[in-house]
Amino acid sequence: MDGISAVKALRLAAQQGQTIYTITRENYSEVLPKLNHSDLTLTDVRNAVNAGKVVTIHVSEIVFNGWTGAGYTILDKVSGAGAYMIGGGLDGGFVSFIKSLKGKNLKLVASLFIGFLEKRPNLKILLKSAGGVFGQLITTVVLGVKFYTQCTDSTNALALTLVFSLISISIALALFFIFAPWVGLIASILIGQIENRIANVLISRGC
């Protein structure tokens, strides 16, 4: 994913002729059926609007350098703070890349990567320690932004951010001791998807 951002995704969608919607509680029921995005993205939009935020998003997913997804912004009308989101939080280029690999291509990439690491033991150790940590760091940041922008109670948002941060740290440590380096990062991203879905449930209940 080369340089994609929420703003760039919105601009590309507009250049393709897509309608850009600004969604509030007032027009939410009218606009939502017109959107064609992943369940995670639509859940983010729904939770943000229910929390009184303003969401700007394009109609359908776009494709950019092999990445497929959505770019959207979430604005807090009271504080003026904004969040710039890609896909459904953790939806992104790496996950799309993994999904796109099939059969012999996946085996080839895996064998080349493993062979590369075996010849560089120091790098292998570094990736083992950093892979899972990196994935969980991304999860922590994404969920922190999500809680801050979509929870109606700022105290609950802070508490949930701290709780999920502790969970992410624990998972990162477990990945360090249990998984091989290339598995640790992938496992971390998949676990992050689960954490993201749990966060969506909590947000939908008002945090």
MDTraj code that builds the backbone (N, CA, C; nanometers):
import mdtraj as md
import numpy as np

residues = "MET ASP GLY ILE SER ALA VAL LYS ALA LEU ARG LEU ALA ALA GLN GLN GLY GLN THR ILE TYR THR ILE THR ARG GLU ASN TYR SER GLU VAL LEU PRO LYS LEU ASN HIS SER ASP LEU THR LEU THR ASP VAL ARG ASN ALA VAL ASN ALA GLY LYS VAL VAL THR ILE HIS VAL SER GLU ILE VAL PHE ASN GLY TRP THR GLY ALA GLY TYR THR ILE LEU ASP LYS VAL SER GLY ALA GLY ALA TYR MET ILE GLY GLY GLY LEU ASP GLY GLY PHE VAL SER PHE ILE LYS SER LEU LYS GLY LYS ASN LEU LYS LEU VAL ALA SER LEU PHE ILE GLY PHE LEU GLU LYS ARG PRO ASN LEU LYS ILE LEU LEU LYS SER ALA GLY GLY VAL PHE GLY GLN LEU ILE THR THR VAL VAL LEU GLY VAL LYS PHE TYR THR GLN CYS THR ASP SER THR ASN ALA LEU ALA LEU THR LEU VAL PHE SER LEU ILE SER ILE SER ILE ALA LEU ALA LEU PHE PHE ILE PHE ALA PRO TRP VAL GLY LEU ILE ALA SER ILE LEU ILE GLY GLN ILE GLU ASN ARG ILE ALA ASN VAL LEU ILE SER ARG GLY CYS".split()
xyz = np.array([
    [0.0848, -0.1168, 0.0000],
    [0.0000, 0.0000, 0.0000],
    [0.0889, 0.1224, 0.0000],
    [0.0941, 0.1916, -0.1115],
    [0.1893, 0.2997, -0.1308],
    [0.1236, 0.4348, -0.1082],
    [0.1402, 0.4919, 0.0115],
    [0.0970, 0.6267, 0.0380],
    [-0.0529, 0.6496, 0.0431],
    [-0.1334, 0.5463, 0.0698],
    [-0.2767, 0.5670, 0.0784],
    [-0.3111, 0.6275, 0.2144],
    [-0.4078, 0.7158, 0.2165],
    [-0.4554, 0.7775, 0.3397],
    [-0.6033, 0.8048, 0.3228],
    [-0.6694, 0.8414, 0.4314],
    [-0.8125, 0.8700, 0.4240],
    [-0.8404, 0.9834, 0.3265],
    [-0.7612, 1.0897, 0.3357],
    [-0.7809, 1.2055, 0.2483],
    [-0.7574, 1.1678, 0.1023],
    [-0.6515, 1.0899, 0.0779],
    [-0.6211, 1.0498, -0.0591],
    [-0.7293, 0.9577, -0.1142],
    [-0.7798, 0.8673, -0.0301],
    [-0.8855, 0.7761, -0.0731],
    [-1.0118, 0.8540, -0.1103],
    [-1.0452, 0.9541, -0.0300],
    [-1.1621, 1.0372, -0.0603],
    [-1.1421, 1.1134, -0.1916],
    [-1.0194, 1.1627, -0.2126],
    [-0.9899, 1.2374, -0.3353],
    [-0.9983, 1.1453, -0.4569],
    [-0.9433, 1.0251, -0.4452],
    [-0.9474, 0.9307, -0.5566],
    [-1.0911, 0.8911, -0.5893],
    [-1.1712, 0.8712, -0.4852],
    [-1.3112, 0.8351, -0.5071],
    [-1.3850, 0.9477, -0.5794],
    [-1.3563, 1.0714, -0.5384],
    [-1.4204, 1.1860, -0.6034],
    [-1.3782, 1.1956, -0.7495],
    [-1.2503, 1.1675, -0.7769],
    [-1.2007, 1.1710, -0.9146],
    [-1.2658, 1.0637, -1.0005],
    [-1.3070, 0.9543, -0.9368],
    [-1.3741, 0.8455, -1.0085],
    [-1.5231, 0.8728, -1.0275],
    [-1.5685, 0.9867, -0.9767],
    [-1.7087, 1.0227, -0.9932],
    [-1.7994, 0.9776, -0.8813],
    [-1.7415, 0.9252, -0.7723],
    [-1.8232, 0.8813, -0.6606],
    [-1.8774, 1.0011, -0.5824],
    [-1.9946, 0.9834, -0.5234],
    [-2.0514, 1.0846, -0.4355],
    [-1.9835, 1.0756, -0.2992],
    [-1.9497, 1.1892, -0.2421],
    [-1.8911, 1.1948, -0.1081],
    [-1.9995, 1.2426, -0.0127],
    [-2.0309, 1.1588, 0.0856],
    [-2.1378, 1.1919, 0.1798],
    [-2.0816, 1.2416, 0.3129],
    [-2.1481, 1.3405, 0.3691],
    [-2.1243, 1.3832, 0.5069],
    [-2.2434, 1.3342, 0.5877],
    [-2.2180, 1.2405, 0.6787],
    [-2.3259, 1.1703, 0.7484],
    [-2.3396, 1.2186, 0.8926],
    [-2.4605, 1.2521, 0.9306],
    [-2.4938, 1.2900, 1.0681],
    [-2.6138, 1.2069, 1.1126],
    [-2.6577, 1.2284, 1.2354],
    [-2.7758, 1.1569, 1.2826],
    [-2.8995, 1.1912, 1.1990],
    [-2.9006, 1.3123, 1.1454],
    [-3.0171, 1.3586, 1.0717],
    [-3.0360, 1.2853, 0.9384],
    [-2.9272, 1.2545, 0.8682],
    [-2.9414, 1.1899, 0.7369],
    [-2.8892, 1.0466, 0.7344],
    [-2.8551, 0.9931, 0.8513],
    [-2.7932, 0.8606, 0.8614],
    [-2.8779, 0.7511, 0.7949],
    [-3.0074, 0.7464, 0.8294],
    [-3.0935, 0.6395, 0.7776],
    [-3.1107, 0.6479, 0.6268],
    [-3.0976, 0.7660, 0.5715],
    [-3.1115, 0.7840, 0.4278],
    [-2.9851, 0.7456, 0.3519],
    [-2.8684, 0.7783, 0.4095],
    [-2.7415, 0.7583, 0.3388],
    [-2.6883, 0.6161, 0.3534],
    [-2.7010, 0.5561, 0.4707],
    [-2.6380, 0.4260, 0.4969],
    [-2.6704, 0.3202, 0.3920],
    [-2.7970, 0.3055, 0.3484],
    [-2.8272, 0.2015, 0.2478],
    [-2.7555, 0.2236, 0.1137],
    [-2.7052, 0.3438, 0.0910],
    [-2.6385, 0.3745, -0.0355],
    [-2.4906, 0.3361, -0.0339],
    [-2.4356, 0.3063, 0.0840],
    [-2.2926, 0.2780, 0.0961],
    [-2.2626, 0.1314, 0.0667],
    [-2.1518, 0.1086, -0.0019],
    [-2.1085, -0.0269, -0.0364],
    [-1.9672, -0.0480, 0.0174],
    [-1.9580, -0.0874, 0.1460],
    [-1.8292, -0.1044, 0.2137],
    [-1.8318, -0.2308, 0.2995],
    [-1.7177, -0.2641, 0.3565],
    [-1.7078, -0.3828, 0.4409],
    [-1.7909, -0.3638, 0.5677],
    [-1.8213, -0.4760, 0.6328],
    [-1.8980, -0.4707, 0.7574],
    [-1.8243, -0.3894, 0.8643],
    [-1.6913, -0.4031, 0.8679],
    [-1.6140, -0.3290, 0.9673],
    [-1.6253, -0.1784, 0.9453],
    [-1.6163, -0.1372, 0.8209],
    [-1.6265, 0.0052, 0.7899],
    [-1.7649, 0.0581, 0.8235],
    [-1.8683, -0.0142, 0.7835],
    [-2.0049, 0.0296, 0.8112],
    [-2.0331, 0.0333, 0.9608],
    [-1.9735, -0.0602, 1.0348],
    [-1.9898, -0.0591, 1.1802],
    [-1.9239, 0.0635, 1.2405],
    [-1.8046, 0.0991, 1.1905],
    [-1.7363, 0.2201, 1.2367],
    [-1.8228, 0.3435, 1.2116],
    [-1.8787, 0.3504, 1.0913],
    [-1.9628, 0.4650, 1.0551],
    [-2.0847, 0.4714, 1.1471],
    [-2.1488, 0.3584, 1.1655],
    [-2.2696, 0.3518, 1.2485],
    [-2.2389, 0.3937, 1.3925],
    [-2.1315, 0.3412, 1.4485],
    [-2.0963, 0.3735, 1.5865],
    [-2.0610, 0.5201, 1.6031],
    [-1.9886, 0.5742, 1.5060],
    [-1.9480, 0.7145, 1.5142],
    [-2.0686, 0.8077, 1.5095],
    [-2.1597, 0.7802, 1.4168],
    [-2.2788, 0.8654, 1.4044],
    [-2.3661, 0.8540, 1.5292],
    [-2.3805, 0.7334, 1.5823],
    [-2.4601, 0.7143, 1.7041],
    [-2.3996, 0.7872, 1.8231],
    [-2.2676, 0.8091, 1.8183],
    [-2.1997, 0.8817, 1.9252],
    [-2.2027, 1.0326, 1.9025],
    [-2.2730, 1.0766, 1.7989],
    [-2.2866, 1.2191, 1.7736],
    [-2.1785, 1.2781, 1.6857],
    [-2.0952, 1.1933, 1.6245],
    [-1.9878, 1.2418, 1.5383],
    [-2.0376, 1.2602, 1.3945],
    [-1.9572, 1.3294, 1.3148],
    [-1.9885, 1.3516, 1.1737],
    [-1.8899, 1.2712, 1.0893],
    [-1.9408, 1.1894, 0.9985],
    [-1.8572, 1.1028, 0.9162],
    [-1.8631, 1.1490, 0.7702],
    [-1.7458, 1.1580, 0.7080],
    [-1.7379, 1.1876, 0.5650],
    [-1.6793, 1.0655, 0.4949],
    [-1.7509, 1.0122, 0.3954],
    [-1.7095, 0.8870, 0.3325],
    [-1.7609, 0.8824, 0.1888],
    [-1.6922, 0.8078, 0.1040],
    [-1.7362, 0.7899, -0.0342],
    [-1.8292, 0.6697, -0.0443],
    [-1.8942, 0.6526, -0.1580],
    [-2.0003, 0.5529, -0.1733],
    [-1.9490, 0.4097, -0.1710],
    [-1.8460, 0.3809, -0.2533],
    [-1.7996, 0.2430, -0.2698],
    [-1.6494, 0.2325, -0.2459],
    [-1.6039, 0.1106, -0.2232],
    [-1.4612, 0.0863, -0.2041],
    [-1.3840, 0.1238, -0.3308],
    [-1.2597, 0.1654, -0.3118],
    [-1.1735, 0.1965, -0.4249],
    [-1.0569, 0.0988, -0.4265],
    [-0.9916, 0.0897, -0.5405],
    [-0.8727, 0.0053, -0.5556],
    [-0.7542, 0.0953, -0.5837],
    [-0.6441, 0.0745, -0.5061],
    [-0.5254, 0.1572, -0.5233],
    [-0.4012, 0.0721, -0.4993],
    [-0.3229, 0.0494, -0.6055],
    [-0.1984, -0.0293, -0.5947],
    [-0.2202, -0.1641, -0.5265],
    [-0.3267, -0.2333, -0.5636],
    [-0.3528, -0.3651, -0.5079],
    [-0.4303, -0.3641, -0.3786],
    [-0.4532, -0.2456, -0.3211],
    [-0.5298, -0.2335, -0.1966],
    [-0.6738, -0.1975, -0.2292],
    [-0.7683, -0.2624, -0.1622],
    [-0.9094, -0.2315, -0.1800],
    [-0.9683, -0.1908, -0.0459],
    [-1.0345, -0.0768, -0.0416],
    [-1.0903, -0.0342, 0.0854],
    [-1.1545, 0.1022, 0.0778],
    [-1.1719, 0.1628, 0.1949],
    [-1.2392, 0.2921, 0.2052],
    [-1.1549, 0.3892, 0.2860],
    [-1.1724, 0.5167, 0.2553],
    [-1.1122, 0.6220, 0.3359],
    [-1.2238, 0.7099, 0.3882],
    [-1.2196, 0.7427, 0.5167],
    [-1.3259, 0.8256, 0.5729],
    [-1.2745, 0.9019, 0.6940],
    [-1.3426, 1.0117, 0.7253],
    [-1.3046, 1.0928, 0.8397],
    [-1.4182, 1.0936, 0.9411],
    [-1.3803, 1.1040, 1.0678],
    [-1.4773, 1.1121, 1.1778],
    [-1.4470, 1.2398, 1.2555],
    [-1.5442, 1.3295, 1.2619],
    [-1.5240, 1.4603, 1.3251],
    [-1.6105, 1.4736, 1.4502],
    [-1.5466, 1.5176, 1.5588],
    [-1.6191, 1.5489, 1.6818],
    [-1.6622, 1.6948, 1.6737],
    [-1.7931, 1.7210, 1.6661],
    [-1.8431, 1.8569, 1.6485],
    [-1.8166, 1.9452, 1.7698],
    [-1.8029, 1.8839, 1.8868],
    [-1.7827, 1.9607, 2.0097],
    [-1.6379, 2.0069, 2.0234],
    [-1.5443, 1.9114, 2.0146],
    [-1.4029, 1.9438, 2.0341],
    [-1.3331, 1.9860, 1.9054],
    [-1.3918, 1.9478, 1.7909],
    [-1.3286, 1.9772, 1.6623],
    [-1.2224, 1.8772, 1.6234],
    [-1.1995, 1.7749, 1.7084],
    [-1.0987, 1.6730, 1.6801],
    [-1.1477, 1.5816, 1.5683],
    [-1.0536, 1.5375, 1.4861],
    [-1.0897, 1.4496, 1.3756],
    [-1.0025, 1.3267, 1.3692],
    [-1.0588, 1.2166, 1.3202],
    [-0.9835, 1.0929, 1.2998],
    [-0.9906, 1.0572, 1.1523],
    [-0.8781, 1.0132, 1.0976],
    [-0.8694, 0.9793, 0.9558],
    [-0.8500, 0.8284, 0.9459],
    [-0.9499, 0.7603, 0.8923],
    [-0.9547, 0.6152, 0.8978],
    [-0.9396, 0.5524, 0.7597],
    [-0.8810, 0.4320, 0.7570],
    [-0.8677, 0.3529, 0.6352],
    [-0.9382, 0.2198, 0.6579],
    [-1.0287, 0.1858, 0.5665],
    [-1.0986, 0.0580, 0.5789],
    [-1.1767, 0.0508, 0.7084],
    [-1.1743, -0.0699, 0.7734],
    [-1.2439, -0.0864, 0.8998],
    [-1.1486, -0.0860, 1.0156],
    [-1.0565, 0.0147, 1.0205],
    [-0.9600, 0.0200, 1.1269],
    [-0.8349, -0.0506, 1.0913],
    [-0.8335, -0.1876, 1.1008],
    [-0.7145, -0.2650, 1.0674],
    [-0.7174, -0.3195, 0.9261],
    [-0.8261, -0.2934, 0.8519],
    [-0.8252, -0.3328, 0.7112],
    [-0.7142, -0.2570, 0.6413],
    [-0.6322, -0.3264, 0.5624],
    [-0.5243, -0.2529, 0.4972],
    [-0.4465, -0.3359, 0.3998],
    [-0.3355, -0.2806, 0.3543],
    [-0.2579, -0.3416, 0.2485],
    [-0.1993, -0.4760, 0.2849],
    [-0.1489, -0.4923, 0.4082],
    [-0.0842, -0.6175, 0.4443],
    [-0.1845, -0.7324, 0.4430],
    [-0.3045, -0.7069, 0.5011],
    [-0.4064, -0.8116, 0.5031],
    [-0.4506, -0.8451, 0.3616],
    [-0.4673, -0.7430, 0.2779],
    [-0.5061, -0.7664, 0.1386],
    [-0.3988, -0.8464, 0.0653],
    [-0.2720, -0.8168, 0.0958],
    [-0.1612, -0.8879, 0.0328],
    [-0.1646, -1.0359, 0.0703],
    [-0.1862, -1.0652, 0.1983],
    [-0.1913, -1.2039, 0.2439],
    [-0.3072, -1.2770, 0.1770],
    [-0.4253, -1.2091, 0.1680],
    [-0.5414, -1.2725, 0.1065],
    [-0.5190, -1.2999, -0.0410],
    [-0.4366, -1.2175, -0.1047],
    [-0.4165, -1.2307, -0.2485],
    [-0.3206, -1.3434, -0.2846],
    [-0.2447, -1.3902, -0.1879],
    [-0.1488, -1.4970, -0.2144],
    [-0.2183, -1.6322, -0.2090],
    [-0.1984, -1.7130, -0.3110],
    [-0.2638, -1.8429, -0.3159],
    [-0.1663, -1.9484, -0.3674],
    [-0.1869, -2.0702, -0.3196],
    [-0.1158, -2.1855, -0.3726],
    [0.0346, -2.1704, -0.3818],
    [0.0870, -2.1889, -0.5043],
    [0.2313, -2.1862, -0.5259],
    [0.2916, -2.0503, -0.4943],
    [0.2185, -1.9429, -0.5211],
    [0.2714, -1.8094, -0.4921],
    [0.2971, -1.7921, -0.3437],
    [0.2032, -1.8386, -0.2601],
    [0.2193, -1.8282, -0.1159],
    [0.3379, -1.9119, -0.0690],
    [0.3512, -2.0341, -0.1228],
    [0.4626, -2.1208, -0.0844],
    [0.5956, -2.0593, -0.1266],
    [0.5983, -1.9979, -0.2453],
    [0.7212, -1.9371, -0.2950],
    [0.7638, -1.8206, -0.2066],
    [0.6684, -1.7328, -0.1746],
    [0.7000, -1.6181, -0.0893],
    [0.7478, -1.6653, 0.0477],
    [0.6778, -1.7651, 0.1039],
    [0.7140, -1.8153, 0.2360],
    [0.8538, -1.8774, 0.2352],
    [0.8844, -1.9578, 0.1335],
    [1.0145, -2.0240, 0.1284],
    [1.1283, -1.9239, 0.1101],
    [1.1048, -1.8223, 0.0260],
    [1.2071, -1.7196, 0.0049],
    [1.2318, -1.6410, 0.1330],
    [1.1248, -1.6079, 0.2023],
    [1.1374, -1.5302, 0.3257],
    [1.2080, -1.6103, 0.4343],
    [1.1687, -1.7377, 0.4484],
    [1.2310, -1.8234, 0.5492],
    [1.3794, -1.8435, 0.5176],
    [1.4114, -1.8680, 0.3901],
    [1.5511, -1.8845, 0.3508],
    [1.6327, -1.7591, 0.3781],
    [1.5739, -1.6436, 0.3528],
    [1.6404, -1.5164, 0.3792],
    [1.6717, -1.5021, 0.5285],
    [1.5761, -1.5398, 0.6133],
    [1.5956, -1.5257, 0.7581],
    [1.6987, -1.6250, 0.8120],
    [1.6979, -1.7476, 0.7571],
    [1.7905, -1.8496, 0.8055],
    [1.9363, -1.8080, 0.7845],
    [1.9613, -1.7288, 0.6805],
    [2.0969, -1.6823, 0.6536],
    [2.1330, -1.5588, 0.7360],
    [2.0347, -1.5059, 0.8065],
    [2.0580, -1.3851, 0.8865],
    [1.9968, -1.4047, 1.0248],
    [2.0643, -1.4818, 1.1108],
    [2.0086, -1.5142, 1.2428],
    [1.9793, -1.3913, 1.3280],
    [2.0621, -1.2879, 1.3160],
    [2.0377, -1.1676, 1.3965],
    [1.9062, -1.1002, 1.3576],
    [1.8799, -1.0958, 1.2269],
    [1.7549, -1.0374, 1.1793],
    [1.6367, -1.1243, 1.2223],
    [1.6568, -1.2546, 1.2228],
    [1.5516, -1.3463, 1.2647],
    [1.5125, -1.3208, 1.4098],
    [1.6112, -1.3014, 1.4944],
    [1.5848, -1.2728, 1.6358],
    [1.5123, -1.1394, 1.6506],
    [1.5569, -1.0414, 1.5714],
    [1.4946, -0.9088, 1.5778],
    [1.3480, -0.9158, 1.5370],
    [1.3182, -0.9867, 1.4294],
    [1.1805, -0.9978, 1.3833],
    [1.0947, -1.0743, 1.4827],
    [1.1553, -1.1726, 1.5482],
    [1.0794, -1.2486, 1.6465],
    [1.0346, -1.1588, 1.7601],
    [1.1194, -1.0664, 1.7991],
    [1.0849, -0.9771, 1.9089],
    [0.9963, -0.8626, 1.8634],
    [1.0098, -0.8224, 1.7358],
    [0.9390, -0.7027, 1.6900],
    [0.8097, -0.7313, 1.6147],
    [0.7984, -0.8485, 1.5522],
    [0.6832, -0.8761, 1.4683],
    [0.5502, -0.8635, 1.5404],
    [0.5335, -0.9422, 1.6467],
    [0.4090, -0.9384, 1.7221],
    [0.3880, -0.8049, 1.7899],
    [0.4964, -0.7458, 1.8403],
    [0.4870, -0.6158, 1.9072],
    [0.4390, -0.5092, 1.8096],
    [0.4917, -0.5129, 1.6873],
    [0.4532, -0.4154, 1.5859],
    [0.3036, -0.4262, 1.5538],
    [0.2561, -0.5491, 1.5346],
    [0.1149, -0.5690, 1.5036],
    [0.0246, -0.5213, 1.6157],
    [0.0629, -0.5515, 1.7397],
    [-0.0196, -0.5107, 1.8528],
    [-0.0105, -0.3603, 1.8797],
    [0.1015, -0.2988, 1.8435],
    [0.1130, -0.1537, 1.8559],
    [0.0128, -0.0854, 1.7633],
    [0.0015, -0.1366, 1.6407],
    [-0.0962, -0.0834, 1.5461],
    [-0.2377, -0.0995, 1.6023],
    [-0.2658, -0.2166, 1.6581],
    [-0.3977, -0.2421, 1.7159],
    [-0.4289, -0.1424, 1.8265],
    [-0.3317, -0.1184, 1.9146],
    [-0.3523, -0.0268, 2.0265],
    [-0.3848, 0.1142, 1.9783],
    [-0.3095, 0.1612, 1.8799],
    [-0.3321, 0.2966, 1.8273],
    [-0.4690, 0.3070, 1.7619],
    [-0.5030, 0.2090, 1.6783],
    [-0.6308, 0.2113, 1.6066],
    [-0.7483, 0.2084, 1.7039],
    [-0.7418, 0.1185, 1.8026],
    [-0.8526, 0.1080, 1.8975],
    [-0.8616, 0.2320, 1.9861],
    [-0.7464, 0.2905, 2.0205],
    [-0.7483, 0.4137, 2.0995],
    [-0.8209, 0.5250, 2.0260],
    [-0.7900, 0.5403, 1.8971],
    [-0.8580, 0.6415, 1.8146],
    [-1.0064, 0.6106, 1.8053],
    [-1.0380, 0.4832, 1.7876],
    [-1.1784, 0.4435, 1.7732],
    [-1.2574, 0.4745, 1.9001],
    [-1.2035, 0.4384, 2.0162],
    [-1.2732, 0.4654, 2.1416],
    [-1.2901, 0.6161, 2.1631],
    [-1.1860, 0.6924, 2.1318],
    [-1.1898, 0.8367, 2.1533],
    [-1.2937, 0.9041, 2.0638],
    [-1.3045, 0.8590, 1.9406],
    [-1.3934, 0.9255, 1.8451],
    [-1.5367, 0.8736, 1.8487],
    [-1.5579, 0.7522, 1.9023],
    [-1.6896, 0.6914, 1.8908],
    [-1.7598, 0.6638, 2.0233],
    [-1.6883, 0.6701, 2.1358],
    [-1.7535, 0.6519, 2.2658],
    [-1.8187, 0.7832, 2.3093],
    [-1.9361, 0.7726, 2.3693],
    [-2.0059, 0.8927, 2.4152],
    [-1.9488, 0.9444, 2.5467],
    [-1.8792, 0.8608, 2.6221],
    [-1.8216, 0.8988, 2.7510],
    [-1.6692, 0.8936, 2.7403],
    [-1.6031, 1.0090, 2.7591],
    [-1.4568, 1.0147, 2.7446],
    [-1.3854, 0.9333, 2.8513],
    [-1.4456, 0.9250, 2.9710],
    [-1.3840, 0.8451, 3.0782],
    [-1.3822, 0.6978, 3.0415],
    [-1.4941, 0.6501, 2.9895],
    [-1.5010, 0.5106, 2.9439],
    [-1.4048, 0.4863, 2.8282],
    [-1.3919, 0.5852, 2.7401],
    [-1.3003, 0.5722, 2.6264],
    [-1.1574, 0.5539, 2.6750],
    [-1.1172, 0.6332, 2.7753],
    [-0.9819, 0.6218, 2.8315],
    [-0.9621, 0.4871, 2.8992],
    [-1.0631, 0.4447, 2.9757],
    [-1.0525, 0.3168, 3.0472],
    [-1.0403, 0.2003, 2.9499],
    [-1.1211, 0.2014, 2.8443],
    [-1.1159, 0.0936, 2.7452],
    [-0.9833, 0.0939, 2.6702],
    [-0.9314, 0.2132, 2.6424],
    [-0.8010, 0.2222, 2.5753],
    [-0.6920, 0.1590, 2.6615],
    [-0.6938, 0.1866, 2.7911],
    [-0.5937, 0.1298, 2.8822],
    [-0.6087, -0.0221, 2.8915],
    [-0.7329, -0.0693, 2.9015],
    [-0.7572, -0.2139, 2.9122],
    [-0.7081, -0.2857, 2.7876],
    [-0.7444, -0.2336, 2.6708],
    [-0.7037, -0.2984, 2.5463],
    [-0.5535, -0.2851, 2.5233],
    [-0.4924, -0.1800, 2.5761],
    [-0.3468, -0.1664, 2.5663],
    [-0.2778, -0.2759, 2.6467],
    [-0.3283, -0.3021, 2.7652],
    [-0.2721, -0.4095, 2.8486],
    [-0.2909, -0.5455, 2.7815],
    [-0.4072, -0.5648, 2.7212],
    [-0.4324, -0.6899, 2.6495],
    [-0.3345, -0.7053, 2.5331],
    [-0.3132, -0.5957, 2.4593],
    [-0.2234, -0.5993, 2.3441],
    [-0.0799, -0.6284, 2.3870],
    [-0.0369, -0.5692, 2.4980],
    [0.0985, -0.5946, 2.5492],
    [0.1138, -0.7418, 2.5869],
    [0.0119, -0.7963, 2.6531],
    [0.0162, -0.9380, 2.6934],
    [0.0235, -1.0291, 2.5714],
    [-0.0550, -0.9962, 2.4693],
    [-0.0541, -1.0764, 2.3466],
    [0.0817, -1.0668, 2.2781],
    [0.1388, -0.9460, 2.2741],
    [0.2694, -0.9270, 2.2111],
    [0.3762, -1.0116, 2.2792],
    [0.3736, -1.0162, 2.4122],
    [0.4705, -1.0973, 2.4867],
    [0.4494, -1.2458, 2.4581],
    [0.3228, -1.2873, 2.4497],
    [0.2933, -1.4281, 2.4199],
    [0.3433, -1.4649, 2.2808],
    [0.3212, -1.3755, 2.1847],
    [0.3671, -1.4015, 2.0480],
    [0.5189, -1.4112, 2.0416],
    [0.5872, -1.3333, 2.1248],
    [0.7335, -1.3346, 2.1258],
    [0.7865, -1.4722, 2.1652],
    [0.7220, -1.5367, 2.2646],
    [0.7729, -1.6630, 2.3168],
    [0.7167, -1.7861, 2.2451],
    [0.6038, -1.7703, 2.1759],
    [0.5366, -1.8878, 2.1202],
    [0.5627, -1.9073, 1.9716],
    [0.5537, -1.7991, 1.8936],
    [0.5525, -1.8135, 1.7485],
    [0.6863, -1.7805, 1.6831],
    [0.7054, -1.8411, 1.5647],
    [0.8191, -1.8055, 1.4804],
    [0.7985, -1.6622, 1.4313],
    [0.9075, -1.5964, 1.3875],
    [0.8980, -1.4543, 1.3533],
    [0.7933, -1.4203, 1.2489],
    [0.7867, -1.4947, 1.1386],
    [0.6930, -1.4600, 1.0327],
    [0.5490, -1.4952, 1.0706],
    [0.5334, -1.5920, 1.1621],
    [0.3995, -1.6282, 1.2073],
    [0.3490, -1.5275, 1.3108],
    [0.4416, -1.4757, 1.3924],
    [0.4036, -1.3835, 1.4988],
    [0.3321, -1.2601, 1.4480],
    [0.3837, -1.1999, 1.3413],
    [0.3234, -1.0783, 1.2871],
    [0.1854, -1.1069, 1.2298],
    [0.1734, -1.2173, 1.1540],
    [0.0443, -1.2528, 1.0950],
    [-0.0575, -1.2846, 1.2047],
    [-0.0145, -1.3616, 1.3062],
    [-0.1037, -1.3946, 1.4172],
    [-0.1479, -1.2684, 1.4895],
    [-0.0561, -1.1738, 1.5051],
    [-0.0883, -1.0485, 1.5723],
    [-0.1963, -0.9714, 1.4973],
    [-0.1866, -0.9668, 1.3653],
    [-0.2852, -0.8947, 1.2846],
    [-0.4213, -0.9634, 1.2925],
    [-0.4225, -1.0965, 1.2869],
    [-0.5494, -1.1685, 1.2950],
    [-0.6140, -1.1490, 1.4322],
    [-0.5325, -1.1520, 1.5379],
    [-0.5847, -1.1276, 1.6730],
    [-0.6363, -0.9845, 1.6834],
    [-0.5661, -0.8932, 1.6158],
    [-0.6100, -0.7540, 1.6146],
    [-0.7491, -0.7395, 1.5556],
    [-0.7806, -0.8208, 1.4525],
    [-0.9140, -0.8185, 1.3933],
    [-1.0192, -0.8587, 1.4966],
    [-0.9866, -0.9589, 1.5783],
    [-1.0796, -1.0034, 1.6829],
    [-1.0990, -0.8926, 1.7862],
    [-0.9881, -0.8298, 1.8286],
    [-0.9973, -0.7192, 1.9237],
    [-1.0823, -0.6065, 1.8664],
    [-1.0668, -0.5822, 1.7375],
    [-1.1423, -0.4757, 1.6717],
    [-1.2927, -0.5040, 1.6743],
    [-1.3296, -0.6298, 1.6512],
    [-1.4712, -0.6661, 1.6534],
    [-1.5284, -0.6530, 1.7946],
    [-1.4505, -0.6925, 1.8954],
    [-1.4961, -0.6773, 2.0339],
    [-1.5161, -0.5300, 2.0666],
    [-1.4213, -0.4469, 2.0205],
    [-1.4329, -0.3029, 2.0435],
    [-1.5591, -0.2481, 1.9785],
    [-1.5920, -0.2952, 1.8589],
    [-1.7123, -0.2492, 1.7901],
    [-1.8385, -0.2825, 1.8695],
    [-1.8401, -0.4013, 1.9300],
    [-1.9548, -0.4405, 2.0119],
    [-1.9691, -0.3474, 2.1320],
    [-1.8564, -0.3183, 2.1981],
    [-1.8600, -0.2292, 2.3147],
    [-1.9057, -0.0888, 2.2761],
    [-1.8566, -0.0416, 2.1606],
    [-1.8962, 0.0918, 2.1156],
    [-2.0437, 0.0957, 2.0803],
    [-2.0932, -0.0097, 2.0167],
    [-2.2348, -0.0131, 1.9783],
    [-2.3266, -0.0123, 2.1008],
    [-2.2729, -0.0521, 2.2157],
    [-2.3513, -0.0500, 2.3399],
    [-2.3306, 0.0785, 2.4193],
    [-2.2626, 0.1746, 2.3576],
    [-2.2461, 0.3045, 2.4210],
    [-2.1192, 0.3215, 2.5015],
    [-2.0295, 0.2192, 2.4970],
    [-1.9037, 0.2243, 2.5745],
    [-1.9315, 0.2405, 2.7237],
])
top = md.Topology()
chain = top.add_chain()
for i, resn in enumerate(residues, 1):
    res = top.add_residue(resn, chain, resSeq=i)
    for name in ("N", "CA", "C"):
        top.add_atom(name, md.element.get_by_symbol(name[0]), res)
traj = md.Trajectory(xyz[None], top)
